[in-house]
């Protein structure tokens, strides 16, 4: 999708996200959580827009020498159209721009095979498991990308 635009998430974006948060994004976060995240100096969030409509969003937390991906979400009707890759690439760029970051870490639902494949494509490796992490039911796979181990092809696309 060549005409997808990535921009910093703003408070005004939350109105649009709120209207589609549960129906379209399958996300368990609520608008108050996002408001707090946007005020947190260690958090950064972006939105993907197509024709000025939000079709996805993603965020990170900075913690000492690690960046943690909090979420990457694409609207249902835009899934499998490379939006997740666009968002992830932008998150990696944001992480690389932070001083002293040595790794990027995330949790992914053990049932979300397409997301696991996306992260593997970008060089993330499985480093652990959190039992019953999602809704006290589904396990979370912990994946990490060490900046020094980032594949050369990803370094070029993310710089």
N, C-alpha and C positions, 0 to 999 in steps of 0.2 A: 504494500500500500504506500505508494509514493507521496500521497497528499496528506498523510497523517502528520499532525503537528504536535510536538512535545513542548509543554510549558510547565512552569512551577505551579503546583496546586495552590489555590488561594481560598480564602474564606468564601468568596462568592461562588466558587466551584462546588462547594458543599451543598448548595441548594439543589443543583442538578443531580449530584451524586445521591442525595437523600431520597429523591423521587424514585430512583432505580436500584438502590443499594441491595435490598433483599430480593426483589423480583428478578433482577438481571445479573447481579454480580455474585450471588451465592456467598456473600461475605457476612461474617458474624460481628464485624465492628459496627458501631453506631456513630452518628454524627458528632456526639460529644467527644468521643475518643479522637476523631479526626481533628476537631477544634483544638483539643489539647496537644495533639501531635504537631499541628501547624505552629503552635506557640513555643514548642520545645526547641531550643537552639541546637540540640544534637540530632534532630530529625529533619529529613528533607523528603518532600513528596512531589511527584510529577503527575500530570494527566496527559493522556493521549486524546487528541481531538480530531474528528473528521467533520468537515463542514460546520465547525464551531460547536459540535456536540461531543460530549465526553464518551469515549468508547473503551477507556481503560485507565487504570492508575497504578502507581507503584510507589514504594517508599523504603527509606533506609534509616537506621539509627547508627550514629557513630559512637563507638565505645573504645576508648584508648587507642589500640592499634588495629581494631577490627571494625568492619562495617557489617551490620546485620540487616538483611533484607526482611522487611516486615510483611510485605505483600506485593504481589503482582497479580492484577485482576483485569480480565478482559470481558467486556459485555458479551453475552451469549451469542448473539448473531454475528459477532466479529471474531469469534474464536477460529483458530486454524487459518488465520490470514496474516500471520507474522507479527501481530501486535505485541505479543508477549516477548518476542525476540527484540523488537524495537525498544520496549520498555526496559528489558534487562540490559541491553547494550548501554542505554542511557544511565542506568544505575551504576554500572561498572565504570563508566566515565566519571560519574559523580564521586565514586569511591576513590578512583585514581587521583582526583583533584584534591583530596584530603591529605594533609601532611601525615606521614608516618604510618599509613595504613598498610598492613602486611597481608590481610586476608579479608574475604567476604564470606559470611556464613548465613545460612537460612535453614528453615524447617519446611518440609514438604510432606503432605499427606501420603502415606504409604500406598494409598489407592489411586493417587493422581499420577499415573504413568506418563501422560503427555508432558506434565510439568517436569517430572524427573528427567525425561529425555531432553527437554529444553535446557535444563541446567547442565546436564552432561555435555551437550553440544558446546557449551561455553567453557567447559573445563572443570566444572565442579565435581568433587569426589565425595562419596559417602564416608562420613567419619563417625557416625553414631546413630542411635535410635532412642526416641523418647516414647515409652509405652503409654498408650491411651492418652495421648497429648490432645487430640481433637475431640471435644465433647465427651471426654472420658471413655472414648470408644476406639477411635482410629489411632494408629501409631504415627509418629512423625519421624521421617528420615532426616537426619542432620547432614547437610552437605556444605562443603567449604571449597572456596577457590583461593589458593595461595597466590598472591600477586606475582611472586617470583616464578611460579609454575604455570602462569597463564600461557596457553598456546600462542605461538607467534602469530597465527592467523587472527586470533582475538585481539592481540595487542594492536595490530594494524587497524582493525575495524573499530576499536574502542578508543582510539587516540584522536 
